[in-house]
Amino acid sequence: MAFKEDARAAFRGLSITDKLLPLLIVLAIIIGVLISVYVPKSGEAFDGAKVVGVSVPLAVGMIVMMIPPLCKVEWENFHKFFSRTTYLRPILVSLVLNWIICPFIMFGFAWLVLFNYDEYRTGIIMIGIARCIAMVLLWNEIALGDNTLCAVIVLINSLMQVVLYAPYQLFFCYVITGHAIPVDSGVSYEIVAKSVAFFLGIPLALGVILRFVLKYFKAYEKLMPFISPWALIGLLYTIIVIFIDKGKEFIKEVGTAFLCFIPLTLYFLVAWITTFFVLRWMAKAPRLEDENTKLLCGCEEKIEKNPTKWKRGCSANYAQIVTQSFTAASNNFELSLAIAISIYGSGSKQAIAATFGPLLEVPILLLLTFVARYFRTKFIWADVDDEFEEVHAL
């Protein structure tokens, strides 16, 4: 009963647009492909003036989709978060997970599955190096994670992407494999850095300014419901344009394109599950001398009350571990899509691969919120009140 109630609560926590996002993305792809096939000259509408290699109409849509998530980040509390010494260790753990371990996990799965498909592989790798921003706040809240820690990690990732995304893109897509950058691709550090500065820097600045202006005039709560949908509108518009440009080619290679689902699905599941259980295992409390002595964490009373629950790692903090799990498994698919379009073109295979990020991430991470809530009731945690859990289960 507890799991069913948690599942219902998690699903109710989603807005109607969040629930429909995977379906809407599929519809956007279908619309783009149909327009490409039956209106062959439709792509010419986006061949006008360009900025950072992207047509102005498309660039506007890409910026619009980035602003609402960045507007939701609690920038005004940035200094307060770092004054809490309790978050120093979790922040260090997050930096290792997000900027060292997880990019290599996506890199490994992309090569494992797409070793013969360079363009699709590059698009998937670019999703892996774009670390999570605002949408992870939703998953974390539904899973009853530590919202303050999640906000800190989102803040750090948002700022670090401005500096690290360009060198990471070149390193993971070319340098680490020993592959030379294709001469005719136009890829260079300067181009990637300009793309990141434009498609992350401008939305970041606008998101921060918009948040502070709305907060100053005490209109944030009132106007955000009207601002938030523009992220979805911008995303769907961008996806439609991508498939208008290369819809026919996509149909010819649809089987190969859907191979991209495999590394993405593996990444979301492996990154989340591994982070969750490794961090819980690391929190295990050793005994003082032998099996008959007390645990250092003092969990004996909880263990005695809940003999059927999983005891190993009982001193672990559920809220922090689930936050680390979701921030490790989540990605900034808006940024990876924007940069793929800017560097390789709106109809490139890299951009098509990047569109699969949100298509899969939303349903898989929603499923993992249910799993997290289930583990919360079935395991013993240092920060979970057993009495509350018993009442909740009823």
N, C-alpha and C positions, 0 to 999 in steps of 0.2 A: 504493500500500500504506500509506503513512504516513497519508493522510487516513482510510482505512478503520479503521486502528488507533486514530486519534484519535477518530473517531466512536464506536467501540465503548467506548473509555475514558470518553468523556463520558457516554454512556448508562449505563454501569455506575456512574458517580459519583452517579446519582440514586437516591433511596430508592424503594421500591415505591409509596409514596403520591404522591411527586412524579411518577412515570411515569403514574400513573392519574388525576392531578388533573383534567385536562380532561374525561375520561370521567365522573368522579364528579360534577363540576359539572353536566354535561348530565343525568345521572340525577337529581340534586337538583331541577333545573328541571322535569323530567318528573313526578317525584313530587309536587311542589308544585302543578303544573297539574292533575294527575289528582285530587288531593284537593279542589282548588278547584271542579272541575266536578262531581264525584260526591258530595262532602260539602259542600254550599253553606254550611252554618252553621259550618264549621270555623274560619273567621277570627275568630269571636266568642271563641275561647279566648284570644286575645291582646289583648282589649279591656279588660283590667282596669287595675290601678294603673300609672301611667306615671312615667317619670323623664326629664327633658329631652325631652318629647314622644314618648318611645318606651316601649312596654309593658315592664314589668319582665322577663318571661321572655325577650323578644327582646333587651333591653339586656344581660342576663347573657350570652347567646350572643355578642353583639358584643364584649363585653369579653374573654371567654374566647379568642376567635380572635386577639386582639391581643397577649396576654401572652407566649406562647412565642417569637414572633419578637423581641420586645424583650428577652426573657430571654437570648437568644443573643448580644446585642451586648456587646462587651468593655468595659463601663463602667469596670472597674478600671484599664484602661490609658489612659484618656482623657488624663491629664496627660503620659504618656510620649510619646504620638503627637505632641503639639504642641511638644515639645522638639526635634524633628527638623527642622532648617531645610530639609532636602531635600524636605519635603512642602509647604512654604509655597506654591510656585508651583502645583503640582497642586491644592491646596485652593482657591486663587483661581480656577483654571480651572473646577473643579467647581461653585463657587458661581455663576459666570456661566452655566454650562450648565444647572444644576438650577433656579435661581431666576429666571433672566431669559429665556434662549433657549428651553428646552424647554416651559415653560408656553405660550409664544406659538405654538410649533409645533403642539401639541395644539389650542389655540384656533383656529388657522387651518384645520386639517383638519376640526374639528367644524363650523365655519361653512360650509366648502366643501361638505360632504356633507349636513348637517342644518340648512340655513338655514331650512327651513319647519317644523322640529320643535323648538320651544323647549325642551320638557322633556327629551327625549333628549339634545339638544345640551348642556344644562346638566350632565347626568350625566356625559357624556364629558369636558367641560371640568374637572369636579371630579376626575376621575382624573388629568388632566394636571398639576394643581397639587399633587397629593399625591405628594411625592417619595419615592424608594426608601428602604426600610429593610432589614430582615434578609434577605429572600429573595434579594436581589441577591448576598449573600455566597456563596450556592450557585452561581449562574451564574459568578461571578468565579473561584471556586475550580476549577470544572470547566474553565474556559477558560485556566487557569494565569496569572491576573492577579496584581496586587500585593495580597495579602490585608490587609496593614497599611493601605495607602492606602484600600482599600475600607471597612475598619472605621472609619477616620477620617471618611470621607464619610457613612457610615451614622449615626455619632454626631452629626455636624453637622446632617444632615437631620432626624433625630429631634427634636432640640431646636428647630430653626428652625420646624418645622411647628407647634409649640405657639404660637409668636408670629405666624407669617405666614399660616397657612391661612385664618383668618377674614377678614382684609382682602383676601387674594387671591381668595377665593370671591366676595366682593361686587364686587371690581374686574373680574375676568374674566367673571363671569356677568351683570353688570348695568352697572356704571359705564362700562367701556370701549366698550360698544355704544351708550350713551345710552339704554338701556331702563330705564324706571322699575320698581322692585321691585313686583310685583303686591300690591295692598293686602290681598287675602285670603290671601296665601301664608304670612304669619307670618314671613317672612324679615327679619332685621335683623342688624346687627353683633353686638348683644348675644346673640341666639339662636345665631348661628353660633359665636361665641366660647365660649359655654357648652357647646355640643355638642363643640367641639374639646377644651375643658378636661376634659370628662367622659370622652369616648370615646378620647382620646389620653392625657390626664393621668393618669387612674386606671390604665390598663394599663401606662403607662410607669413609674409609681411601683411598681406590683406586680411588674413585670418586673425592675426594678433590685433591689428588696428580695429577691425570690426568688433572683436570681442570686448576690447577696452572701451570703445565708444558706446556699445550697447550696455555694458556694465555701468558706465558713468551716468547714462541717462536712465538707468534702471529699467531697461527695455529688453534685456537679454531673454528672460523667461517668456516674455510675450511674443517676441519676434523669431526666436529660434525655430519654432514649428514651421514657419514659412521659409526659413533659410535652409534648413536641413534637406528637404527634398531636392534641392538643386544639385547635390552631390550625385544622386541617382540619375537625374535628368542629364547632367553632363556626362556621366559614365555611359548611359544608354546611347546618347547622341554620338559619342566617340566610337562605340562599338559598331553602330550602324554605318558610320562613314568608313571604317576599316573594311567592312565586308562589302560595301558598295564598290570600293576600289579593287578588291581582289576576290570577289565572290565566285567567279568562274573557276579561278585557279584553286580556290578552297574546295569546291565540289570535286575537282579532279583528284585532289590529294586528301580527301576527308578522312580516310583511314589512317594515314600517316599523322595527320593533325591530331586526331584523337589519341594517338600514342602519348601525347603530352599529359593526358589524364593520369597515367600510371605514376610518373615521378612525383607529380603534385600530390596525389592521394597518399603515396608512401611517405612523403615528407611530412604532411600534416599529422598523420597518425604516429609515425616514428618519433618526430620531434616532441610531440605532446606527451606520449606515453613514457618515453625515455626520461624526459625531464622530470615528470611527475614521480616516477618510482625511484630514480637515482637520488633525487633530492630527499625523498622520504627515507630511503635507506641510509643516506649520509647523516640523517638526524637521529639514528638509533641511539639509545641510551645504554652504555655499558654498565655492568654491575660492578659493585665495589670490589668484591673478592671472588665470590662463587655464585652459583645459581640460587642459593638460599638467601643472599643478602639483598638489600633493597636496591631498586633502580635509582640511578642518579637523578632522573627526571621526576621521580615521585609519582609515577603513574599506577602504582599498585592498586589504589582504590578504584580507578576507572577500569582496570583490567579485571578486578574481582566482580564489579557490577556488570561487565559486558564480556563474559567468557567466550562468546561466539564471534566477537569482532576480531579483526586482524590486529595483532599486538605489535609486531615488529615496526619500529619507527614511531612508537606511540608518542614520543616527545616532539614530533614534527608539527609545524604550524600549517594547518590546511590553507588558510587564506593566502599566505605568502607563496606556498608551493603551487597552488592552482594559478596564481597570478603569473609566476615564472613560466608555467607550462603554456599558458595561452599566449604570452608575449613571445615565447620562443617559437611557437607554431604559426603565429600570424605574420602576415606580410603586408607591406604597403603596395598593394597591387595598382593603385592609381599612379604612383610614381613610376613603377616599372613599365607600365603601359605608356605613359607620357614620354619617357626617355626612349623606349623602343621605337615609337613613332618618330620622334625627333631625329634619331640617329639613322634608322634604317628605312623609314618611310611608312606611311599609314597602311599600305597594302602588303607590307613585308611579312614573311613567315614569323619573324621575331615578334612583331606586334600581334599577330594572330595567336601565337602561343601565350602571350601576356594576357590576352582576354580570358583565357581559361582559369586564371588565378581566382578572380571573384566568383566565377561559375561554380568552382569546387570548394573554395574556402568557406563560403557561407554555410552550405548544408553540413559539411564535415565538422566544422567547429561548433555548429549548433548541436550536432549529435554528441560532441565531446562535453558540452555543458551538462547534458543529461548524465553522462558517465561520471563527471566530476561530482555532481550532486549525489549520485549513487555511492561513490567512494566515501563521500563525507559521512554518510549514515552507516556504512559498513565497516569503516576503519576507526580506530581510536586516534584522536587528535588532541594535542595539548590545548588548542584554542577553541575547541567545540564543547559546549556545555551539554553533557549527557542528558540532564533532566529536560533541557529544551528539546533535544532530539527525540526523546521518548514521547513528549507531548505532541511534537510535530508529526511523529509517525502515526499517532492515533487519528 
